[in-house]
Amino acid sequence: PARPRLGEEPAVTRARIAAAGKSLKILSGPPTAQGTIELARSINDFTDRSIAQVHAACQDGHRVACRSGCTYCCTFPVAASAPEVLAIASFVRERFDEERREALDARVEANIAATVGMDMSRRDRVRLDCPFLEAGQCTVYEVRPVACRGYSSYSVEDCRKDFERPGAGVDVHANALRELVYGAIREGLAIACKSASV
């Protein structure tokens, strides 16, 4: 189970423990695909609520610069848990027609072909559009992974520089507590999935 860490922000500890607890509660039932998808949706809702609380509490005078149509961060590799992948697959199956699924498959295959044989260090420096982007919009926004939900920036200019100079170490101005909270939620989910052998 998730344990508090010495010197850690209380909000981060609460997020990790709550994510692990919520996940384990859902995963403790009979294993079903629907239960796993429900877990992803529950964690997504929890992530959105937690991040809203962080921003309400911070009052640091900064505003998140992220807006619909800004896709600089949608070029990074994103890790997703098994429940998140199942939720996205279910969403695509339910909402995309055959033509749209085929176009998505082609974009996925193109990204795989462009990165085959790369280690993560090299892959992190390659900027490829997420296959779920269509005309600058996320087609799976409702079920996007925690990694996408949790990322934010206070500066579009920082994001543009990082996009244009991958691997140059551009410091993107962001809310550090938000980053820690969404990381803790991802970790709590991973702990629960491991404990439940998902």
Buried (B, 14 or more C-beta within 10 A) or exposed (E): EBEEEEEEBEBBBBBBBBBBBBBBEBBEEEEEEEBBBBBBBBBBEBBEEBBEBBBEEBEEEBEBBBEEEBBBBBBBBBEBBBBBBBBBBBBBEEEBEEEEEEBBEEBEEEBEEEBEEEEEEEBEEBEBBBBBBEEEEBBBEEBBBBBBBBBBBBBBEBBBBBBEEEEEEBEBEBBEBBBBBBBBBBBBBBBBBEBBEB
